[in-house]
Each structure stands twice: as structure tokens, then as C-alpha cells.
Amino acid sequence: MNLKDTLKSLKAAREKCVNTVDKGTLNKIDEAIHQLELIEITESKPNKMQWLTGAIKILSLIKLLTDNIDFGG
């Protein structure tokens, strides 16, 4: 999986929880996704550990807040 695919999956997971979590939390998720988008734009070869760490943080936050949502494709 590359950063582009990861961002696509994170955005899909975010959309699944949009009606479940509060606006402040959605803003935090959006900001974290935006940070990963900046990594994709600014770095010619993004550090895989850096973006995977960011992706894991976002998914963990979503999972914690929406324990009943299935994130499978």
C-alpha cells in the first residue's frame, strides 16, 4: 500500500463515521489527513514510517470513537 491508497482509505473511513462523532473530532481527523496530504505533496519519496504512523493514529482515533463501524472495503 502506498500513501495515495492510504489517504483514500482514511477518507472513506472518515466518511463512514461522519454521523457518529462530534464536529471537533472530525476536525482533528481532517487535520491529520491534511498533514498526510502535505507529506504526499512536499516529499518526492515520503518516509513510509512517517505516513504509516499518521495513518495508524487516524484509524485508531476513528475506531475508538466508532467501535461499531466496519472499516472493511
Predicted model as a PDB file, atoms N, CA, C, CB and O in Angstrom, pLDDT in the B-factor column:
MODEL        1                                                                  
ATOM      1  N   MET A   1       0.853  -1.174   0.000  1.00 65.00           N  
ATOM      2  CA  MET A   1       0.000   0.000   0.000  1.00 65.00           C  
ATOM      3  C   MET A   1       0.896   1.233   0.000  1.00 65.00           C  
ATOM      4  CB  MET A   1      -0.969   0.000   1.225  1.00 65.00           C  
ATOM      5  O   MET A   1       1.913   1.277   0.693  1.00 65.00           O  
ATOM      6  N   ASN A   2       0.503   2.233  -0.788  1.00 78.00           N  
ATOM      7  CA  ASN A   2       1.262   3.475  -0.813  1.00 78.00           C  
ATOM      8  C   ASN A   2       0.460   4.593  -0.143  1.00 78.00           C  
ATOM      9  CB  ASN A   2       1.626   3.861  -2.265  1.00 78.00           C  
ATOM     10  O   ASN A   2      -0.676   4.388   0.286  1.00 78.00           O  
ATOM     11  N   LEU A   3       1.059   5.755  -0.063  1.00 79.00           N  
ATOM     12  CA  LEU A   3       0.426   6.870   0.645  1.00 79.00           C  
ATOM     13  C   LEU A   3      -0.885   7.281  -0.017  1.00 79.00           C  
ATOM     14  CB  LEU A   3       1.373   8.066   0.705  1.00 79.00           C  
ATOM     15  O   LEU A   3      -1.855   7.586   0.676  1.00 79.00           O  
ATOM     16  N   LYS A   4      -0.926   7.292  -1.327  1.00 83.00           N  
ATOM     17  CA  LYS A   4      -2.143   7.683  -2.041  1.00 83.00           C  
ATOM     18  C   LYS A   4      -3.302   6.743  -1.701  1.00 83.00           C  
ATOM     19  CB  LYS A   4      -1.895   7.688  -3.562  1.00 83.00           C  
ATOM     20  O   LYS A   4      -4.415   7.200  -1.440  1.00 83.00           O  
ATOM     21  N   ASP A   5      -3.045   5.443  -1.702  1.00 85.00           N  
ATOM     22  CA  ASP A   5      -4.073   4.458  -1.350  1.00 85.00           C  
ATOM     23  C   ASP A   5      -4.481   4.593   0.115  1.00 85.00           C  
ATOM     24  CB  ASP A   5      -3.569   3.032  -1.627  1.00 85.00           C  
ATOM     25  O   ASP A   5      -5.654   4.449   0.457  1.00 85.00           O  
ATOM     26  N   THR A   6      -3.507   4.868   0.970  1.00 84.00           N  
ATOM     27  CA  THR A   6      -3.786   5.045   2.393  1.00 84.00           C  
ATOM     28  C   THR A   6      -4.697   6.243   2.614  1.00 84.00           C  
ATOM     29  CB  THR A   6      -2.481   5.216   3.184  1.00 84.00           C  
ATOM     30  O   THR A   6      -5.655   6.164   3.383  1.00 84.00           O  
ATOM     31  N   LEU A   7      -4.405   7.341   1.950  1.00 87.00           N  
ATOM     32  CA  LEU A   7      -5.248   8.540   2.074  1.00 87.00           C  
ATOM     33  C   LEU A   7      -6.669   8.264   1.602  1.00 87.00           C  
ATOM     34  CB  LEU A   7      -4.649   9.704   1.272  1.00 87.00           C  
ATOM     35  O   LEU A   7      -7.633   8.707   2.226  1.00 87.00           O  
ATOM     36  N   LYS A   8      -6.795   7.547   0.521  1.00 90.00           N  
ATOM     37  CA  LYS A   8      -8.125   7.203   0.000  1.00 90.00           C  
ATOM     38  C   LYS A   8      -8.903   6.377   1.028  1.00 90.00           C  
ATOM     39  CB  LYS A   8      -8.004   6.422  -1.336  1.00 90.00           C  
ATOM     40  O   LYS A   8     -10.087   6.625   1.254  1.00 90.00           O  
ATOM     41  N   SER A   9      -8.249   5.409   1.643  1.00 87.00           N  
ATOM     42  CA  SER A   9      -8.891   4.566   2.652  1.00 87.00           C  
ATOM     43  C   SER A   9      -9.252   5.360   3.908  1.00 87.00           C  
ATOM     44  CB  SER A   9      -7.977   3.401   3.020  1.00 87.00           C  
ATOM     45  O   SER A   9     -10.319   5.157   4.486  1.00 87.00           O  
ATOM     46  N   LEU A  10      -8.371   6.254   4.326  1.00 87.00           N  
ATOM     47  CA  LEU A  10      -8.643   7.072   5.507  1.00 87.00           C  
ATOM     48  C   LEU A  10      -9.828   8.006   5.272  1.00 87.00           C  
ATOM     49  CB  LEU A  10      -7.402   7.885   5.889  1.00 87.00           C  
ATOM     50  O   LEU A  10     -10.657   8.203   6.160  1.00 87.00           O  
ATOM     51  N   LYS A  11      -9.903   8.574   4.081  1.00 91.00           N  
ATOM     52  CA  LYS A  11     -11.030   9.446   3.760  1.00 91.00           C  
ATOM     53  C   LYS A  11     -12.342   8.665   3.741  1.00 91.00           C  
ATOM     54  CB  LYS A  11     -10.804  10.130   2.409  1.00 91.00           C  
ATOM     55  O   LYS A  11     -13.376   9.173   4.175  1.00 91.00           O  
ATOM     56  N   ALA A  12     -12.301   7.432   3.238  1.00 90.00           N  
ATOM     57  CA  ALA A  12     -13.504   6.594   3.228  1.00 90.00           C  
ATOM     58  C   ALA A  12     -13.928   6.255   4.661  1.00 90.00           C  
ATOM     59  CB  ALA A  12     -13.257   5.294   2.417  1.00 90.00           C  
ATOM     60  O   ALA A  12     -15.117   6.281   4.977  1.00 90.00           O  
ATOM     61  N   ALA A  13     -12.966   5.941   5.519  1.00 87.00           N  
ATOM     62  CA  ALA A  13     -13.280   5.639   6.920  1.00 87.00           C  
ATOM     63  C   ALA A  13     -13.835   6.872   7.617  1.00 87.00           C  
ATOM     64  CB  ALA A  13     -12.027   5.126   7.661  1.00 87.00           C  
ATOM     65  O   ALA A  13     -14.752   6.768   8.432  1.00 87.00           O  
ATOM     66  N   ARG A  14     -13.290   8.026   7.303  1.00 88.00           N  
ATOM     67  CA  ARG A  14     -13.779   9.278   7.880  1.00 88.00           C  
ATOM     68  C   ARG A  14     -15.240   9.510   7.488  1.00 88.00           C  
ATOM     69  CB  ARG A  14     -12.901  10.467   7.420  1.00 88.00           C  
ATOM     70  O   ARG A  14     -16.056   9.908   8.319  1.00 88.00           O  
ATOM     71  N   GLU A  15     -15.557   9.264   6.242  1.00 90.00           N  
ATOM     72  CA  GLU A  15     -16.931   9.459   5.774  1.00 90.00           C  
ATOM     73  C   GLU A  15     -17.916   8.505   6.459  1.00 90.00           C  
ATOM     74  CB  GLU A  15     -16.998   9.270   4.262  1.00 90.00           C  
ATOM     75  O   GLU A  15     -19.071   8.862   6.689  1.00 90.00           O  
ATOM     76  N   LYS A  16     -17.457   7.305   6.778  1.00 87.00           N  
ATOM     77  CA  LYS A  16     -18.326   6.338   7.451  1.00 87.00           C  
ATOM     78  C   LYS A  16     -18.658   6.768   8.877  1.00 87.00           C  
ATOM     79  CB  LYS A  16     -17.667   4.964   7.467  1.00 87.00           C  
ATOM     80  O   LYS A  16     -19.686   6.363   9.421  1.00 87.00           O  
ATOM     81  N   CYS A  17     -17.808   7.576   9.479  1.00 85.00           N  
ATOM     82  CA  CYS A  17     -18.049   7.964  10.872  1.00 85.00           C  
ATOM     83  C   CYS A  17     -18.566   9.390  11.006  1.00 85.00           C  
ATOM     84  CB  CYS A  17     -16.780   7.814  11.674  1.00 85.00           C  
ATOM     85  O   CYS A  17     -18.717   9.883  12.124  1.00 85.00           O  
ATOM     86  N   VAL A  18     -18.840  10.061   9.893  1.00 86.00           N  
ATOM     87  CA  VAL A  18     -19.219  11.470   9.930  1.00 86.00           C  
ATOM     88  C   VAL A  18     -20.466  11.730  10.783  1.00 86.00           C  
ATOM     89  CB  VAL A  18     -19.454  11.969   8.523  1.00 86.00           C  
ATOM     90  O   VAL A  18     -20.564  12.787  11.408  1.00 86.00           O  
ATOM     91  N   ASN A  19     -21.400  10.809  10.823  1.00 86.00           N  
ATOM     92  CA  ASN A  19     -22.623  10.995  11.605  1.00 86.00           C  
ATOM     93  C   ASN A  19     -22.512  10.433  13.020  1.00 86.00           C  
ATOM     94  CB  ASN A  19     -23.786  10.346  10.897  1.00 86.00           C  
ATOM     95  O   ASN A  19     -23.462  10.524  13.798  1.00 86.00           O  
ATOM     96  N   THR A  20     -21.369   9.858  13.355  1.00 84.00           N  
ATOM     97  CA  THR A  20     -21.199   9.194  14.637  1.00 84.00           C  
ATOM     98  C   THR A  20     -20.369  10.012  15.626  1.00 84.00           C  
ATOM     99  CB  THR A  20     -20.557   7.853  14.430  1.00 84.00           C  
ATOM    100  O   THR A  20     -20.584   9.929  16.835  1.00 84.00           O  
ATOM    101  N   VAL A  21     -19.439  10.784  15.125  1.00 83.00           N  
ATOM    102  CA  VAL A  21     -18.546  11.535  16.006  1.00 83.00           C  
ATOM    103  C   VAL A  21     -18.854  13.030  15.951  1.00 83.00           C  
ATOM    104  CB  VAL A  21     -17.081  11.283  15.624  1.00 83.00           C  
ATOM    105  O   VAL A  21     -19.500  13.508  15.018  1.00 83.00           O  
ATOM    106  N   ASP A  22     -18.385  13.753  16.956  1.00 86.00           N  
ATOM    107  CA  ASP A  22     -18.653  15.189  17.026  1.00 86.00           C  
ATOM    108  C   ASP A  22     -17.783  15.969  16.046  1.00 86.00           C  
ATOM    109  CB  ASP A  22     -18.423  15.700  18.446  1.00 86.00           C  
ATOM    110  O   ASP A  22     -16.776  15.465  15.549  1.00 86.00           O  
ATOM    111  N   LYS A  23     -18.187  17.200  15.780  1.00 88.00           N  
ATOM    112  CA  LYS A  23     -17.515  18.049  14.802  1.00 88.00           C  
ATOM    113  C   LYS A  23     -16.056  18.322  15.176  1.00 88.00           C  
ATOM    114  CB  LYS A  23     -18.262  19.361  14.658  1.00 88.00           C  
ATOM    115  O   LYS A  23     -15.196  18.384  14.298  1.00 88.00           O  
ATOM    116  N   GLY A  24     -15.773  18.485  16.458  1.00 87.00           N  
ATOM    117  CA  GLY A  24     -14.398  18.719  16.891  1.00 87.00           C  
ATOM    118  C   GLY A  24     -13.489  17.549  16.546  1.00 87.00           C  
ATOM    119  O   GLY A  24     -12.349  17.733  16.121  1.00 87.00           O  
ATOM    120  N   THR A  25     -14.011  16.350  16.733  1.00 85.00           N  
ATOM    121  CA  THR A  25     -13.235  15.154  16.405  1.00 85.00           C  
ATOM    122  C   THR A  25     -13.031  15.049  14.902  1.00 85.00           C  
ATOM    123  CB  THR A  25     -13.931  13.891  16.937  1.00 85.00           C  
ATOM    124  O   THR A  25     -11.942  14.705  14.443  1.00 85.00           O  
ATOM    125  N   LEU A  26     -14.080  15.344  14.131  1.00 87.00           N  
ATOM    126  CA  LEU A  26     -13.944  15.322  12.673  1.00 87.00           C  
ATOM    127  C   LEU A  26     -12.882  16.320  12.216  1.00 87.00           C  
ATOM    128  CB  LEU A  26     -15.294  15.635  11.999  1.00 87.00           C  
ATOM    129  O   LEU A  26     -12.126  16.045  11.285  1.00 87.00           O  
ATOM    130  N   ASN A  27     -12.830  17.465  12.865  1.00 90.00           N  
ATOM    131  CA  ASN A  27     -11.812  18.457  12.521  1.00 90.00           C  
ATOM    132  C   ASN A  27     -10.408  17.922  12.791  1.00 90.00           C  
ATOM    133  CB  ASN A  27     -12.042  19.751  13.308  1.00 90.00           C  
ATOM    134  O   ASN A  27      -9.489  18.171  12.011  1.00 90.00           O  
ATOM    135  N   LYS A  28     -10.241  17.190  13.891  1.00 87.00           N  
ATOM    136  CA  LYS A  28      -8.939  16.594  14.209  1.00 87.00           C  
ATOM    137  C   LYS A  28      -8.563  15.540  13.168  1.00 87.00           C  
ATOM    138  CB  LYS A  28      -8.960  15.966  15.621  1.00 87.00           C  
ATOM    139  O   LYS A  28      -7.415  15.475  12.729  1.00 87.00           O  
ATOM    140  N   ILE A  29      -9.533  14.721  12.780  1.00 87.00           N  
ATOM    141  CA  ILE A  29      -9.290  13.697  11.757  1.00 87.00           C  
ATOM    142  C   ILE A  29      -8.932  14.366  10.427  1.00 87.00           C  
ATOM    143  CB  ILE A  29     -10.538  12.779  11.588  1.00 87.00           C  
ATOM    144  O   ILE A  29      -7.996  13.948   9.745  1.00 87.00           O  
ATOM    145  N   ASP A  30      -9.685  15.404  10.067  1.00 91.00           N  
ATOM    146  CA  ASP A  30      -9.417  16.122   8.828  1.00 91.00           C  
ATOM    147  C   ASP A  30      -8.027  16.746   8.829  1.00 91.00           C  
ATOM    148  CB  ASP A  30     -10.468  17.198   8.607  1.00 91.00           C  
ATOM    149  O   ASP A  30      -7.327  16.714   7.817  1.00 91.00           O  
ATOM    150  N   GLU A  31      -7.632  17.308   9.953  1.00 88.00           N  
ATOM    151  CA  GLU A  31      -6.304  17.916  10.051  1.00 88.00           C  
ATOM    152  C   GLU A  31      -5.209  16.862   9.911  1.00 88.00           C  
ATOM    153  CB  GLU A  31      -6.152  18.662  11.386  1.00 88.00           C  
ATOM    154  O   GLU A  31      -4.199  17.100   9.249  1.00 88.00           O  
ATOM    155  N   ALA A  32      -5.404  15.713  10.523  1.00 87.00           N  
ATOM    156  CA  ALA A  32      -4.406  14.637  10.411  1.00 87.00           C  
ATOM    157  C   ALA A  32      -4.314  14.141   8.963  1.00 87.00           C  
ATOM    158  CB  ALA A  32      -4.765  13.457  11.361  1.00 87.00           C  
ATOM    159  O   ALA A  32      -3.220  13.881   8.462  1.00 87.00           O  
ATOM    160  N   ILE A  33      -5.449  14.015   8.305  1.00 88.00           N  
ATOM    161  CA  ILE A  33      -5.451  13.613   6.890  1.00 88.00           C  
ATOM    162  C   ILE A  33      -4.752  14.680   6.056  1.00 88.00           C  
ATOM    163  CB  ILE A  33      -6.905  13.384   6.375  1.00 88.00           C  
ATOM    164  O   ILE A  33      -3.978  14.364   5.152  1.00 88.00           O  
ATOM    165  N   HIS A  34      -5.026  15.930   6.360  1.00 91.00           N  
ATOM    166  CA  HIS A  34      -4.391  17.032   5.637  1.00 91.00           C  
ATOM    167  C   HIS A  34      -2.871  16.988   5.799  1.00 91.00           C  
ATOM    168  CB  HIS A  34      -4.938  18.382   6.130  1.00 91.00           C  
ATOM    169  O   HIS A  34      -2.136  17.248   4.847  1.00 91.00           O  
ATOM    170  N   GLN A  35      -2.404  16.662   6.995  1.00 86.00           N  
ATOM    171  CA  GLN A  35      -0.962  16.561   7.229  1.00 86.00           C  
ATOM    172  C   GLN A  35      -0.346  15.461   6.354  1.00 86.00           C  
ATOM    173  CB  GLN A  35      -0.678  16.277   8.724  1.00 86.00           C  
ATOM    174  O   GLN A  35       0.748  15.627   5.815  1.00 86.00           O  
ATOM    175  N   LEU A  36      -1.051  14.356   6.221  1.00 85.00           N  
ATOM    176  CA  LEU A  36      -0.553  13.285   5.345  1.00 85.00           C  
ATOM    177  C   LEU A  36      -0.571  13.719   3.882  1.00 85.00           C  
ATOM    178  CB  LEU A  36      -1.394  12.007   5.524  1.00 85.00           C  
ATOM    179  O   LEU A  36       0.318  13.354   3.113  1.00 85.00           O  
ATOM    180  N   GLU A  37      -1.586  14.500   3.493  1.00 87.00           N  
ATOM    181  CA  GLU A  37      -1.634  15.022   2.125  1.00 87.00           C  
ATOM    182  C   GLU A  37      -0.447  15.948   1.859  1.00 87.00           C  
ATOM    183  CB  GLU A  37      -2.960  15.772   1.878  1.00 87.00           C  
ATOM    184  O   GLU A  37       0.122  15.934   0.767  1.00 87.00           O  
ATOM    185  N   LEU A  38      -0.078  16.747   2.850  1.00 85.00           N  
ATOM    186  CA  LEU A  38       1.082  17.623   2.698  1.00 85.00           C  
ATOM    187  C   LEU A  38       2.364  16.816   2.527  1.00 85.00           C  
ATOM    188  CB  LEU A  38       1.206  18.555   3.904  1.00 85.00           C  
ATOM    189  O   LEU A  38       3.242  17.184   1.746  1.00 85.00           O  
ATOM    190  N   ILE A  39       2.463  15.721   3.260  1.00 80.00           N  
ATOM    191  CA  ILE A  39       3.634  14.843   3.109  1.00 80.00           C  
ATOM    192  C   ILE A  39       3.687  14.325   1.681  1.00 80.00           C  
ATOM    193  CB  ILE A  39       3.584  13.655   4.121  1.00 80.00           C  
ATOM    194  O   ILE A  39       4.750  14.303   1.061  1.00 80.00           O  
ATOM    195  N   GLU A  40       2.539  13.909   1.162  1.00 79.00           N  
ATOM    196  CA  GLU A  40       2.483  13.369  -0.203  1.00 79.00           C  
ATOM    197  C   GLU A  40       2.912  14.424  -1.224  1.00 79.00           C  
ATOM    198  CB  GLU A  40       1.059  12.867  -0.526  1.00 79.00           C  
ATOM    199  O   GLU A  40       3.613  14.112  -2.187  1.00 79.00           O  
ATOM    200  N   ILE A  41       2.493  15.667  -1.013  1.00 79.00           N  
ATOM    201  CA  ILE A  41       2.790  16.737  -1.962  1.00 79.00           C  
ATOM    202  C   ILE A  41       4.238  17.197  -1.868  1.00 79.00           C  
ATOM    203  CB  ILE A  41       1.862  17.914  -1.728  1.00 79.00           C  
ATOM    204  O   ILE A  41       4.896  17.394  -2.890  1.00 79.00           O  
ATOM    205  N   THR A  42       4.736  17.369  -0.653  1.00 77.00           N  
ATOM    206  CA  THR A  42       6.038  18.010  -0.465  1.00 77.00           C  
ATOM    207  C   THR A  42       7.228  17.067  -0.565  1.00 77.00           C  
ATOM    208  CB  THR A  42       6.068  18.677   0.856  1.00 77.00           C  
ATOM    209  O   THR A  42       8.332  17.504  -0.890  1.00 77.00           O  
ATOM    210  N   GLU A  43       7.029  15.802  -0.298  1.00 71.00           N  
ATOM    211  CA  GLU A  43       8.157  14.880  -0.329  1.00 71.00           C  
ATOM    212  C   GLU A  43       8.092  14.019  -1.578  1.00 71.00           C  
ATOM    213  CB  GLU A  43       8.177  13.998   0.930  1.00 71.00           C  
ATOM    214  O   GLU A  43       7.078  13.380  -1.860  1.00 71.00           O  
ATOM    215  N   SER A  44       9.187  14.013  -2.317  1.00 64.00           N  
ATOM    216  CA  SER A  44       9.215  13.213  -3.533  1.00 64.00           C  
ATOM    217  C   SER A  44       9.135  11.719  -3.221  1.00 64.00           C  
ATOM    218  CB  SER A  44      10.479  13.514  -4.331  1.00 64.00           C  
ATOM    219  O   SER A  44       8.567  10.946  -3.992  1.00 64.00           O  
ATOM    220  N   LYS A  45       9.700  11.326  -2.100  1.00 65.00           N  
ATOM    221  CA  LYS A  45       9.643   9.931  -1.674  1.00 65.00           C  
ATOM    222  C   LYS A  45       9.321   9.929  -0.183  1.00 65.00           C  
ATOM    223  CB  LYS A  45      10.996   9.169  -1.976  1.00 65.00           C  
ATOM    224  O   LYS A  45      10.226   9.918   0.652  1.00 65.00           O  
ATOM    225  N   PRO A  46       8.014   9.939   0.155  1.00 61.00           N  
ATOM    226  CA  PRO A  46       7.629  10.041   1.569  1.00 61.00           C  
ATOM    227  C   PRO A  46       8.205   8.914   2.416  1.00 61.00           C  
ATOM    228  CB  PRO A  46       6.120  10.045   1.696  1.00 61.00           C  
ATOM    229  O   PRO A  46       8.310   7.771   1.971  1.00 61.00           O  
ATOM    230  N   ASN A  47       8.571   9.254   3.628  1.00 72.00           N  
ATOM    231  CA  ASN A  47       9.061   8.287   4.591  1.00 72.00           C  
ATOM    232  C   ASN A  47       7.889   7.383   4.992  1.00 72.00           C  
ATOM    233  CB  ASN A  47       9.692   9.000   5.841  1.00 72.00           C  
ATOM    234  O   ASN A  47       6.922   7.845   5.598  1.00 72.00           O  
ATOM    235  N   LYS A  48       7.981   6.119   4.655  1.00 71.00           N  
ATOM    236  CA  LYS A  48       6.871   5.195   4.889  1.00 71.00           C  
ATOM    237  C   LYS A  48       6.497   5.110   6.365  1.00 71.00           C  
ATOM    238  CB  LYS A  48       7.225   3.811   4.371  1.00 71.00           C  
ATOM    239  O   LYS A  48       5.311   5.043   6.686  1.00 71.00           O  
ATOM    240  N   MET A  49       7.450   5.111   7.251  1.00 74.00           N  
ATOM    241  CA  MET A  49       7.137   5.041   8.685  1.00 74.00           C  
ATOM    242  C   MET A  49       6.392   6.287   9.136  1.00 74.00           C  
ATOM    243  CB  MET A  49       8.423   4.868   9.513  1.00 74.00           C  
ATOM    244  O   MET A  49       5.516   6.210   9.996  1.00 74.00           O  
ATOM    245  N   GLN A  50       6.731   7.422   8.566  1.00 77.00           N  
ATOM    246  CA  GLN A  50       6.081   8.672   8.940  1.00 77.00           C  
ATOM    247  C   GLN A  50       4.600   8.652   8.568  1.00 77.00           C  
ATOM    248  CB  GLN A  50       6.778   9.855   8.268  1.00 77.00           C  
ATOM    249  O   GLN A  50       3.749   8.986   9.392  1.00 77.00           O  
ATOM    250  N   TRP A  51       4.289   8.262   7.329  1.00 76.00           N  
ATOM    251  CA  TRP A  51       2.878   8.288   6.951  1.00 76.00           C  
ATOM    252  C   TRP A  51       2.098   7.117   7.511  1.00 76.00           C  
ATOM    253  CB  TRP A  51       2.749   8.305   5.460  1.00 76.00           C  
ATOM    254  O   TRP A  51       0.896   7.237   7.748  1.00 76.00           O  
ATOM    255  N   LEU A  52       2.748   5.996   7.726  1.00 80.00           N  
ATOM    256  CA  LEU A  52       2.045   4.880   8.361  1.00 80.00           C  
ATOM    257  C   LEU A  52       1.687   5.223   9.808  1.00 80.00           C  
ATOM    258  CB  LEU A  52       2.907   3.601   8.312  1.00 80.00           C  
ATOM    259  O   LEU A  52       0.609   4.870  10.287  1.00 80.00           O  
ATOM    260  N   THR A  53       2.587   5.906  10.493  1.00 82.00           N  
ATOM    261  CA  THR A  53       2.310   6.335  11.867  1.00 82.00           C  
ATOM    262  C   THR A  53       1.102   7.261  11.891  1.00 82.00           C  
ATOM    263  CB  THR A  53       3.540   7.042  12.482  1.00 82.00           C  
ATOM    264  O   THR A  53       0.222   7.118  12.741  1.00 82.00           O  
ATOM    265  N   GLY A  54       1.059   8.201  10.967  1.00 81.00           N  
ATOM    266  CA  GLY A  54      -0.081   9.109  10.880  1.00 81.00           C  
ATOM    267  C   GLY A  54      -1.373   8.378  10.568  1.00 81.00           C  
ATOM    268  O   GLY A  54      -2.413   8.667  11.161  1.00 81.00           O  
ATOM    269  N   ALA A  55      -1.312   7.434   9.641  1.00 83.00           N  
ATOM    270  CA  ALA A  55      -2.499   6.665   9.269  1.00 83.00           C  
ATOM    271  C   ALA A  55      -3.009   5.828  10.443  1.00 83.00           C  
ATOM    272  CB  ALA A  55      -2.189   5.759   8.073  1.00 83.00           C  
ATOM    273  O   ALA A  55      -4.216   5.740  10.669  1.00 83.00           O  
ATOM    274  N   ILE A  56      -2.105   5.229  11.171  1.00 84.00           N  
ATOM    275  CA  ILE A  56      -2.495   4.415  12.331  1.00 84.00           C  
ATOM    276  C   ILE A  56      -3.152   5.280  13.397  1.00 84.00           C  
ATOM    277  CB  ILE A  56      -1.270   3.687  12.921  1.00 84.00           C  
ATOM    278  O   ILE A  56      -4.134   4.865  14.012  1.00 84.00           O  
ATOM    279  N   LYS A  57      -2.620   6.474  13.620  1.00 84.00           N  
ATOM    280  CA  LYS A  57      -3.223   7.382  14.599  1.00 84.00           C  
ATOM    281  C   LYS A  57      -4.656   7.738  14.205  1.00 84.00           C  
ATOM    282  CB  LYS A  57      -2.380   8.661  14.735  1.00 84.00           C  
ATOM    283  O   LYS A  57      -5.554   7.736  15.047  1.00 84.00           O  
ATOM    284  N   ILE A  58      -4.863   8.040  12.934  1.00 83.00           N  
ATOM    285  CA  ILE A  58      -6.198   8.414  12.468  1.00 83.00           C  
ATOM    286  C   ILE A  58      -7.158   7.242  12.614  1.00 83.00           C  
ATOM    287  CB  ILE A  58      -6.151   8.886  11.003  1.00 83.00           C  
ATOM    288  O   ILE A  58      -8.255   7.404  13.148  1.00 83.00           O  
ATOM    289  N   LEU A  59      -6.762   6.079  12.151  1.00 82.00           N  
ATOM    290  CA  LEU A  59      -7.640   4.913  12.248  1.00 82.00           C  
ATOM    291  C   LEU A  59      -7.919   4.531  13.695  1.00 82.00           C  
ATOM    292  CB  LEU A  59      -7.027   3.731  11.514  1.00 82.00           C  
ATOM    293  O   LEU A  59      -9.028   4.114  14.027  1.00 82.00           O  
ATOM    294  N   SER A  60      -6.923   4.672  14.552  1.00 83.00           N  
ATOM    295  CA  SER A  60      -7.134   4.369  15.966  1.00 83.00           C  
ATOM    296  C   SER A  60      -8.149   5.320  16.587  1.00 83.00           C  
ATOM    297  CB  SER A  60      -5.812   4.443  16.730  1.00 83.00           C  
ATOM    298  O   SER A  60      -9.009   4.901  17.362  1.00 83.00           O  
ATOM    299  N   LEU A  61      -8.048   6.584  16.249  1.00 80.00           N  
ATOM    300  CA  LEU A  61      -9.000   7.564  16.757  1.00 80.00           C  
ATOM    301  C   LEU A  61     -10.411   7.258  16.267  1.00 80.00           C  
ATOM    302  CB  LEU A  61      -8.589   8.977  16.335  1.00 80.00           C  
ATOM    303  O   LEU A  61     -11.362   7.274  17.047  1.00 80.00           O  
ATOM    304  N   ILE A  62     -10.541   6.980  14.982  1.00 80.00           N  
ATOM    305  CA  ILE A  62     -11.854   6.653  14.425  1.00 80.00           C  
ATOM    306  C   ILE A  62     -12.401   5.390  15.080  1.00 80.00           C  
ATOM    307  CB  ILE A  62     -11.771   6.471  12.893  1.00 80.00           C  
ATOM    308  O   ILE A  62     -13.570   5.350  15.464  1.00 80.00           O  
ATOM    309  N   LYS A  63     -11.579   4.370  15.210  1.00 79.00           N  
ATOM    310  CA  LYS A  63     -12.010   3.104  15.801  1.00 79.00           C  
ATOM    311  C   LYS A  63     -12.441   3.288  17.259  1.00 79.00           C  
ATOM    312  CB  LYS A  63     -10.883   2.068  15.712  1.00 79.00           C  
ATOM    313  O   LYS A  63     -13.445   2.726  17.696  1.00 79.00           O  
ATOM    314  N   LEU A  64     -11.680   4.070  17.992  1.00 78.00           N  
ATOM    315  CA  LEU A  64     -12.012   4.325  19.388  1.00 78.00           C  
ATOM    316  C   LEU A  64     -13.371   5.006  19.518  1.00 78.00           C  
ATOM    317  CB  LEU A  64     -10.932   5.181  20.040  1.00 78.00           C  
ATOM    318  O   LEU A  64     -14.155   4.678  20.408  1.00 78.00           O  
ATOM    319  N   LEU A  65     -13.638   5.940  18.641  1.00 74.00           N  
ATOM    320  CA  LEU A  65     -14.874   6.716  18.725  1.00 74.00           C  
ATOM    321  C   LEU A  65     -16.078   6.034  18.095  1.00 74.00           C  
ATOM    322  CB  LEU A  65     -14.673   8.038  18.077  1.00 74.00           C  
ATOM    323  O   LEU A  65     -17.218   6.351  18.433  1.00 74.00           O  
ATOM    324  N   THR A  66     -15.836   5.112  17.195  1.00 72.00           N  
ATOM    325  CA  THR A  66     -16.926   4.462  16.472  1.00 72.00           C  
ATOM    326  C   THR A  66     -16.731   2.960  16.485  1.00 72.00           C  
ATOM    327  CB  THR A  66     -17.013   4.979  15.026  1.00 72.00           C  
ATOM    328  O   THR A  66     -16.589   2.338  15.433  1.00 72.00           O  
ATOM    329  N   ASP A  67     -16.725   2.393  17.636  1.00 70.00           N  
ATOM    330  CA  ASP A  67     -16.391   0.987  17.813  1.00 70.00           C  
ATOM    331  C   ASP A  67     -17.258   0.041  16.989  1.00 70.00           C  
ATOM    332  CB  ASP A  67     -16.507   0.629  19.254  1.00 70.00           C  
ATOM    333  O   ASP A  67     -16.858  -1.100  16.756  1.00 70.00           O  
ATOM    334  N   ASN A  68     -18.422   0.477  16.545  1.00 57.00           N  
ATOM    335  CA  ASN A  68     -19.338  -0.430  15.852  1.00 57.00           C  
ATOM    336  C   ASN A  68     -19.283  -0.319  14.329  1.00 57.00           C  
ATOM    337  CB  ASN A  68     -20.738  -0.171  16.313  1.00 57.00           C  
ATOM    338  O   ASN A  68     -20.089  -0.958  13.653  1.00 57.00           O  
ATOM    339  N   ILE A  69     -18.365   0.468  13.762  1.00 54.00           N  
ATOM    340  CA  ILE A  69     -18.291   0.622  12.311  1.00 54.00           C  
ATOM    341  C   ILE A  69     -17.271  -0.357  11.744  1.00 54.00           C  
ATOM    342  CB  ILE A  69     -17.923   2.077  11.926  1.00 54.00           C  
ATOM    343  O   ILE A  69     -16.162  -0.488  12.263  1.00 54.00           O  
ATOM    344  N   ASP A  70     -17.659  -1.041  10.673  1.00 58.00           N  
ATOM    345  CA  ASP A  70     -16.752  -1.952   9.979  1.00 58.00           C  
ATOM    346  C   ASP A  70     -16.003  -1.164   8.921  1.00 58.00           C  
ATOM    347  CB  ASP A  70     -17.522  -3.152   9.341  1.00 58.00           C  
ATOM    348  O   ASP A  70     -16.632  -0.573   8.043  1.00 58.00           O  
ATOM    349  N   PHE A  71     -14.661  -1.135   8.979  1.00 53.00           N  
ATOM    350  CA  PHE A  71     -13.879  -0.362   8.048  1.00 53.00           C  
ATOM    351  C   PHE A  71     -13.478  -1.160   6.809  1.00 53.00           C  
ATOM    352  CB  PHE A  71     -12.660   0.160   8.733  1.00 53.00           C  
ATOM    353  O   PHE A  71     -12.740  -0.645   5.969  1.00 53.00           O  
ATOM    354  N   GLY A  72     -13.935  -2.373   6.677  1.00 57.00           N  
ATOM    355  CA  GLY A  72     -13.605  -3.175   5.505  1.00 57.00           C  
ATOM    356  C   GLY A  72     -14.200  -2.585   4.246  1.00 57.00           C  
ATOM    357  O   GLY A  72     -15.274  -1.983   4.276  1.00 57.00           O  
ATOM    358  N   GLY A  73     -13.485  -2.762   3.117  1.00 50.00           N  
ATOM    359  CA  GLY A  73     -13.889  -2.186   1.840  1.00 50.00           C  
ATOM    360  C   GLY A  73     -15.201  -2.675   1.429  1.00 50.00           C  
ATOM    361  O   GLY A  73     -15.700  -2.291   0.371  1.00 50.00           O  
TER     362      GLY A  73                                                      
ENDMDL                                                                          
END                                                                             
